[in-house]
Amino acid sequence: LNEVRARFYAHGLIGHDLTGSSAALEVPQGEGANALYSAGLWMGGLSPDSQLKLAAMKYEPLGESDYSTGPLTTDGTATTNATMMAQYDHVWEVTREQVELHMAYFQCISDPDNCELAEEFPDGYEIPAGFFDWPAINTEPGFSIYQAPFYDLNHDGDYDPSVGDAPCILGDQALYFVFNDKGAAHVLTGSQPIGVEIQAMPFAYN
């Protein structure tokens, strides 16, 4: 949206094209002007026993970062595993237009007295494939069940787009990804990990 071409990676890197080691946050799109070369989250502090814990990233060859993809366990150990990191090595994308159309369709189904489905949706309706991939629920033991936010149409606590549930996003277009600082050694800083999970949703208004 807004003539912006922006690259995001699932482990939190922003605006850097790792395939060509070039800037990839172009505004306006197609004119070669980049708002930044590379960006990422830095956080750190002293633990109660005065140990410095730090997680950071900057422009990097792939793998040289303190962050990894995916969530952390909620049992106090703040750990993860290769399967979980691979599962969340993805950036999800949804638009508000998709969400509103989806919700209007199921609202129409639920209120046939006031909504004629054939008139409102003469060409039918197909649920976006990305809705089924939306990482709302994590069934892996030890991890938080709820991840990406969603509208729960029937209030059953589950996420099922086929009954009207939909992603809940900010703005008119949003991305979603989850990353942490415990999945691998802190290659960039060499510091001790914090044990933090970040659920990120970059978004834009049209």
C-alpha positions in Angstrom: 0.0 0.0 0.0 0.9 3.7 -0.3 3.6 3.0 -3.0 5.7 1.2 -0.4 7.8 -1.9 -1.2 9.0 -3.3 2.1 10.8 -6.6 2.9 10.3 -8.3 6.2 11.8 -11.6 7.4 10.3 -14.0 9.9 13.2 -13.6 12.3 12.6 -9.9 12.5 14.9 -8.4 9.9 13.4 -5.3 8.2 14.2 -3.7 4.9 17.3 -5.7 3.8 17.4 -8.0 0.8 19.6 -10.9 1.9 19.6 -12.4 -1.6 21.5 -9.5 -3.0 22.7 -7.7 0.1 20.8 -4.6 -1.0 18.2 -2.2 0.5 14.6 -3.3 0.1 12.3 -0.7 1.7 11.5 1.4 -1.3 9.4 4.6 -1.2 7.9 5.3 -3.7 8.0 1.8 -5.2 9.9 1.4 -8.4 11.9 4.6 -8.2 15.0 3.3 -6.4 14.8 5.4 -3.2 15.1 3.4 0.0 13.9 4.7 3.3 16.5 2.6 5.1 19.1 -0.1 4.4 18.5 -2.5 7.2 16.7 -2.5 10.6 15.9 -4.8 13.5 15.0 -4.9 17.1 17.7 -4.3 19.8 16.9 -5.1 23.4 19.0 -5.7 26.5 19.4 -5.2 30.2 20.9 -6.5 33.4 19.4 -9.6 35.1 18.9 -9.6 38.9 22.4 -11.1 39.3 23.9 -8.2 37.2 24.5 -10.3 34.0 24.1 -8.4 30.7 21.6 -10.0 28.4 21.2 -8.7 24.9 19.6 -9.5 21.6 20.2 -7.6 18.4 20.4 -7.7 14.7 21.7 -5.5 11.8 22.5 -5.9 8.2 23.6 -9.5 8.1 24.4 -12.6 6.0 21.6 -15.0 6.7 22.1 -16.7 10.1 24.3 -14.0 11.7 21.7 -12.7 14.1 20.6 -13.2 17.7 17.1 -14.0 16.7 15.3 -17.1 15.5 11.8 -17.8 14.1 8.9 -19.0 16.2 7.5 -18.8 19.7 8.9 -20.0 23.1 7.6 -22.4 25.7 5.5 -20.9 28.5 6.7 -23.3 31.3 9.4 -20.9 32.5 12.3 -22.3 30.5 11.5 -20.2 27.4 12.8 -22.8 24.9 11.9 -23.9 21.4 12.8 -26.7 18.9 13.7 -27.1 15.3 10.2 -28.2 14.3 8.6 -25.1 15.8 11.2 -22.8 14.3 10.6 -24.3 10.9 6.8 -24.1 11.3 7.0 -20.3 12.0 9.6 -19.5 9.3 7.0 -17.6 7.4 5.5 -14.1 7.1 1.7 -14.1 6.9 -0.1 -11.4 5.0 -3.8 -10.4 5.2 -5.9 -7.4 4.1 -8.8 -5.7 5.8 -10.8 -6.0 2.6 -10.5 -9.8 2.8 -11.5 -9.9 6.4 -14.5 -7.6 5.9 -15.8 -9.6 2.9 -15.4 -12.8 4.8 -17.3 -11.5 7.8 -20.0 -10.0 5.6 -20.5 -13.4 3.9 -21.0 -15.3 7.1 -23.2 -12.6 8.6 -25.4 -12.9 5.6 -25.6 -16.6 6.0 -26.6 -16.2 9.7 -29.4 -13.6 8.9 -31.3 -14.9 5.8 -34.3 -12.8 6.7 -32.4 -9.6 6.1 -29.7 -10.7 3.6 -30.2 -12.5 0.3 -27.1 -14.4 -0.3 -27.6 -14.7 -4.1 -27.9 -11.0 -4.4 -25.1 -10.0 -2.1 -22.7 -12.6 -3.4 -23.9 -13.4 -7.0 -20.5 -15.0 -7.9 -20.3 -17.0 -4.7 -17.5 -16.7 -2.1 -14.2 -18.5 -1.6 -12.4 -18.2 1.7 -8.8 -16.9 1.1 -6.3 -19.7 1.4 -4.2 -17.6 3.8 -7.1 -17.6 6.3 -6.6 -21.3 6.8 -2.8 -20.8 7.3 -3.2 -18.0 9.8 -1.3 -19.1 12.9 -4.1 -18.4 15.4 -3.8 -21.7 17.3 -0.7 -23.6 18.3 -1.4 -27.1 19.5 2.2 -28.1 20.3 2.4 -29.0 24.0 4.3 -26.4 26.1 3.6 -23.4 23.9 0.9 -20.8 24.2 -2.3 -22.0 22.5 -3.2 -18.6 21.1 -0.8 -16.8 18.8 -2.0 -14.6 15.9 -5.2 -12.6 16.9 -8.5 -13.6 15.3 -12.2 -12.9 15.4 -14.0 -15.9 17.0 -17.5 -15.7 15.4 -19.1 -18.4 17.4 -17.1 -17.8 20.6 -16.0 -21.4 21.0 -12.3 -20.5 21.6 -11.2 -22.2 18.4 -10.2 -20.8 15.1 -12.0 -22.2 12.0 -12.5 -19.9 9.0 -15.0 -22.4 7.5 -17.5 -21.3 10.2 -16.8 -17.6 9.9 -13.7 -17.0 12.1 -11.1 -14.6 10.5 -7.8 -13.0 11.2 -7.8 -9.8 13.3 -5.4 -7.3 11.9 -4.3 -3.7 12.2 -4.6 -1.2 9.3 -5.7 -2.0 5.8 -2.9 -4.5 5.2 -0.9 -6.4 7.8 1.9 -8.9 8.1 2.4 -11.2 11.1 5.4 -13.2 12.2 6.8 -14.5 15.5 10.4 -14.6 16.5 12.6 -15.2 19.6 16.1 -14.9 21.0 16.5 -18.4 22.3 16.4 -20.6 19.2 20.2 -20.4 18.5 23.4 -18.8 19.8 23.7 -15.1 19.8 26.0 -14.9 16.8 26.0 -11.1 16.4 26.6 -10.0 20.0 27.9 -13.1 21.7 25.8 -12.3 24.7 23.5 -14.3 26.9 19.9 -14.7 25.7 17.0 -12.9 27.3 14.3 -15.5 26.6 11.9 -13.2 24.8 9.2 -13.9 22.3 8.1 -11.2 19.9 4.8 -11.3 18.0 5.1 -8.7 15.3 2.4 -7.1 13.1 3.7 -4.5 10.7 0.7 -2.7 9.1 -0.3 0.1 6.8 -3.4 2.2 6.1 -4.3 2.9 2.6 
